[in-house]
């Protein structure tokens, strides 16, 4: 599932206007996050930005913090000798 689909699904369970108001953002920006951004117009959605930040820093504390805020925790997949795409 793509990041914009995750956001769109989350917004379907909430009142988008209330989300925008609570975050201090425009309604159109919040809706835009739920659209496919293949055209690379405008800014990336928050999920893509966090992913890019993690890839740039390689610091798992970013993900751990986010998981903690969602009352969870981050556990990395164990290393494996399997090649990608092999069952």
Backbone bond lengths (Angstrom), bond angles and torsions (degrees), N, CA, C in turn:
res aa  C-N    CA-C-N  psi(-1)  N-CA   C-N-CA  omega(-1)  CA-C   N-CA-C  phi
1 X - - - 1.445 - - 1.533 107.94 -
2 X 1.302 116.17 136.82 1.465 122.16 179.59 1.525 110.62 -81.49
3 X 1.322 116.35 158.11 1.467 121.26 -176.54 1.530 112.24 -59.52
4 X 1.327 117.48 -40.55 1.468 119.11 -179.74 1.527 111.65 -65.30
5 X 1.336 116.82 -29.92 1.466 120.39 177.28 1.527 110.46 -71.39
6 X 1.324 116.88 -38.39 1.468 120.88 176.99 1.524 109.65 -61.83
7 X 1.334 115.86 -45.09 1.467 120.19 179.74 1.522 110.24 -65.07
8 X 1.324 117.63 -44.75 1.466 120.74 179.97 1.530 110.77 -59.42
9 X 1.334 117.00 -41.84 1.468 120.51 178.59 1.521 111.38 -64.68
10 X 1.326 116.67 -40.11 1.467 120.13 178.60 1.524 110.49 -65.64
11 X 1.334 116.92 -41.69 1.461 120.51 -179.30 1.523 111.89 -67.96
12 X 1.331 117.12 -26.70 1.465 120.71 178.10 1.527 111.47 -66.56
13 X 1.334 116.32 -20.73 1.470 121.51 -179.24 1.521 112.38 -96.26
14 X 1.333 116.96 1.93 1.472 120.94 -175.17 1.526 109.19 -132.69
15 X 1.313 116.33 171.22 1.452 122.65 172.72 1.529 106.33 -90.83
16 X 1.326 116.45 110.49 1.460 121.41 -172.08 1.522 111.13 -60.18
17 X 1.314 117.59 -38.21 1.468 120.30 179.30 1.526 110.58 -61.96
18 X 1.324 117.50 -41.68 1.459 121.07 178.55 1.536 110.68 -65.57
19 X 1.336 117.10 -39.89 1.465 121.00 177.86 1.527 109.58 -60.33
20 X 1.334 116.02 -48.25 1.464 120.60 -179.55 1.522 110.81 -61.73
21 X 1.325 117.15 -43.52 1.472 120.79 179.73 1.525 111.31 -63.00
22 X 1.331 117.37 -45.82 1.464 121.06 -179.39 1.523 112.10 -63.11
23 X 1.341 116.07 -32.32 1.464 120.20 -178.27 1.524 112.11 -91.14
24 X 1.330 116.75 -5.95 1.457 120.35 -179.09 1.521 112.83 68.30
25 X 1.332 116.02 36.07 1.457 121.97 -176.74 1.521 110.32 -122.06
26 X 1.315 115.49 163.26 1.463 119.01 177.09 1.524 109.33 -75.90
27 X 1.297 114.78 149.71 1.457 121.63 178.60 1.536 109.92 -60.29
28 X 1.328 116.83 -39.32 1.468 120.19 -178.09 1.530 111.72 -65.44
29 X 1.331 117.71 -36.30 1.462 120.19 178.30 1.525 110.65 -65.63
30 X 1.323 116.94 -43.61 1.461 120.47 179.80 1.527 110.19 -62.93
31 X 1.327 117.47 -42.26 1.462 120.54 176.24 1.532 110.94 -63.70
32 X 1.330 116.85 -38.35 1.467 121.17 -178.64 1.526 111.03 -62.04
33 X 1.333 117.30 -34.83 1.459 120.64 178.14 1.519 111.73 -58.56
34 X 1.316 117.80 -28.44 1.459 122.10 -179.39 1.515 113.87 -86.40
35 X 1.326 117.24 5.20 1.463 121.87 178.87 1.519 110.38 -103.73
36 X 1.325 115.60 151.62 1.457 121.31 176.24 1.522 108.53 -65.05
37 X 1.314 117.38 127.84 1.464 120.99 -176.62 1.524 112.25 -106.85
38 X 1.337 116.95 36.84 1.467 120.43 179.06 1.514 112.03 -61.35
39 X 1.338 116.75 -26.89 1.465 120.23 -178.75 1.518 111.43 -73.78
40 X 1.324 117.81 -9.64 1.464 123.66 -179.94 1.531 112.33 57.92
41 X 1.321 115.68 30.96 1.466 119.17 176.56 1.522 108.99 -93.57
42 X 1.292 117.04 137.82 1.457 120.93 179.39 1.511 111.40 77.98
43 X 1.328 116.05 -163.39 1.464 120.45 -177.18 1.520 110.50 -94.31
44 X 1.322 115.22 155.04 1.458 121.51 177.82 1.525 109.11 -69.08
45 X 1.327 115.51 154.01 1.465 118.33 178.42 1.535 109.56 -73.42
46 X 1.324 116.90 164.71 1.475 120.15 -175.35 1.528 113.81 -59.88
47 X 1.326 118.02 -35.31 1.462 119.27 179.82 1.522 111.17 -66.10
48 X 1.330 116.67 -42.56 1.466 119.43 178.00 1.523 111.26 -66.06
49 X 1.322 116.94 -35.35 1.466 119.89 179.19 1.532 111.43 -66.82
50 X 1.322 117.31 -41.92 1.472 120.14 178.06 1.526 109.67 -65.43
51 X 1.335 116.59 -41.37 1.467 120.12 177.17 1.527 110.74 -60.01
52 X 1.326 117.14 -45.37 1.466 121.08 179.06 1.525 111.74 -64.24
53 X 1.334 116.87 -39.89 1.459 120.86 178.19 1.524 110.49 -63.18
54 X 1.321 116.92 -42.93 1.461 121.04 178.54 1.519 110.70 -64.51
55 X 1.327 117.79 -43.56 1.458 120.29 179.35 1.525 111.63 -64.65
56 X 1.325 116.73 -34.59 1.462 120.72 -179.42 1.520 112.59 -73.23
57 X 1.335 116.56 -38.50 1.465 120.10 -175.81 1.524 113.17 -95.55
58 X 1.328 117.29 -23.11 1.466 122.58 -174.64 1.528 111.39 57.28
59 X 1.338 116.77 27.87 1.459 121.87 -178.66 1.527 109.71 -101.97
60 X 1.327 116.59 107.11 1.460 121.58 -178.33 1.518 113.15 -68.09
61 X 1.349 118.06 -13.35 1.461 120.35 178.22 1.534 111.26 -62.45
62 X 1.319 117.83 -27.85 1.461 121.07 176.48 1.530 110.30 -61.00
63 X 1.309 115.58 -47.17 1.462 120.92 -178.19 1.526 110.03 -71.68
64 X 1.337 116.22 -39.65 1.465 120.20 178.15 1.528 110.78 -59.96
65 X 1.331 116.97 -42.87 1.468 121.33 179.40 1.520 110.37 -61.05
66 X 1.327 116.60 -46.02 1.457 120.97 -179.52 1.526 110.96 -63.00
67 X 1.315 116.55 -44.32 1.469 120.45 177.62 1.522 110.66 -61.66
68 X 1.324 117.13 -41.28 1.460 121.40 178.46 1.518 111.09 -61.09
69 X 1.325 117.70 -40.16 1.468 121.48 178.82 1.522 111.82 -66.00
70 X 1.334 116.35 -21.52 1.465 121.20 177.39 1.534 110.93 -98.88
71 X 1.351 116.09 19.55 1.464 122.96 -179.52 1.527 112.99 59.11
72 X 1.320 115.70 38.19 1.454 120.70 178.42 1.511 110.28 -135.55
73 X 1.321 116.44 -163.62 1.453 120.96 176.86 1.518 108.97 -151.05
74 X 1.318 115.06 158.36 1.452 122.78 -176.64 1.518 109.62 -99.98
75 X 1.329 116.13 129.36 1.456 122.02 176.09 1.523 106.91 -129.14
76 X 1.327 116.70 120.75 1.460 120.64 178.50 1.520 110.32 -71.62
77 X 1.314 115.65 150.17 1.454 120.14 173.51 1.522 108.60 -66.20
78 X 1.331 117.42 142.53 1.465 119.13 179.36 1.530 110.00 -69.29
79 X 1.333 116.37 152.92 1.469 118.99 177.53 1.525 110.12 -63.86
80 X 1.306 115.56 150.58 1.458 120.13 -178.98 1.524 109.31 -140.08
81 X 1.316 115.83 155.19 1.456 120.89 177.25 1.525 111.53 -91.70
82 X 1.316 116.67 -2.92 1.457 120.97 -178.33 1.516 110.53 -71.13
83 X 1.292 115.29 144.72 1.458 120.36 174.58 1.528 108.63 -83.04
84 X 1.319 117.15 145.81 1.469 119.79 179.38 1.526 110.97 -55.84
85 X 1.319 115.09 138.69 1.454 121.04 177.46 1.524 114.71 85.32
86 X 1.321 116.95 -1.83 1.469 120.68 179.49 1.512 109.69 -100.94
87 X 1.313 115.90 138.99 1.471 121.06 177.88 1.505 110.18 -95.93
